[in-house]
Amino acid sequence: MPSMPGTALLKCLNLNQMHNELTLQRHQPDGHTGRYVQAVWFARAAQAGTRWLPCDGAQGILFVLKGELMLDGQKIAAPFHIQAPAKQSVELSYSAGAEFAGIRLFPARFKALREAVSPLLAPSGLSELAEQLRQTPKISTLEQWLEDFSALAPDPSYELQHTYQLINKLMQLNPLEDAYRTIPLCMRQLERQVKAQSELTPKYLARIYRIRNAQQQLRDNPLTNLAQLALACGFSDQAHLTREFKQILRITPGKYVRQLFA
């Protein structure tokens, strides 16, 4: 399964990542489960803080285990919250001492999985997982859930295989028209499939991955010329780059660079 633009695909990242007040553990599955799940993760906050959840066009499930969580100022009710497909970056706020966890799927997976693995993704199954996480607040609890998930996750249908193939091409930054030509389904059929499964159009997904690539390039080289970055990443000009940053990432390139140096 290809990674998001600019993100190294580490098969198992089971280490503590310190972001001042936040400790994060993360595991990325491979094999059959890796077709559907980007990662599972567990976080513990020593202090109150905020983080931006990147826009990736996908859905996820957040588990509130201790303390309070808010998304864009709206409190998340325990024990779990199913996130809508990510069209923009979202601000996550957490209280001191909060413990929370998550399952992040790939785009266009949740609807197809909800029926196929209903014991796990039904409200009762998610509530049971939340209770297990409260009892054993460790990444290993989510890794065990992945084993159960793998036993139930189906092979995708013919149409879904090609839907995922198209999305993978877009994630790899292939131009949209080129991506369509590599898939043995007509463009209209693919558009309908992607929209039905992800609630987003292929064109919008392509925009997400293009701006995320630009963001990663800027993170790697904060002193890069923005006009040159825009052209290198497929934008018509710097103004186009700035508009996409603001609309999808909810920040300007200039402010993003200043945050990198903060």
Sequence and secondary structure as in RCSB ss.txt:
>XXXX:A:sequence
MPSMPGTALLKCLNLNQMHNELTLQRHQPDGHTGRYVQAVWFARAAQAGTRWLPCDGAQGILFVLKGELMLDGQK
IAAPFHIQAPAKQSVELSYSAGAEFAGIRLFPARFKALREAVSPLLAPSGLSELAEQLRQTPKISTLEQWLEDFS
ALAPDPSYELQHTYQLINKLMQLNPLEDAYRTIPLCMRQLERQVKAQSELTPKYLARIYRIRNAQQQLRDNPLTN
LAQLALACGFSDQAHLTREFKQILRITPGKYVRQLFA
>XXXX:A:secstr
    TT    S   S EEETTEEEEEE   TTGGGTEEEEEEEEESS EEEEE   S  EEEEEEES EEETTEE
  SSEEE    SS EEEEE TT EEEEEEE TT HHHHHHHTHHHHSHHHHHHHHHHHHHS SHHHHHHHHHHHH
HH     HHHHHHHHHHHHHHTT  HHHHHHTSSS HHHHHHHHHHHHSS HHHHHHHHHHHHHHHHHHH TTS 
HHHHHHHTT SSHHHHHHHIIIIISS HHHHHHHHH 
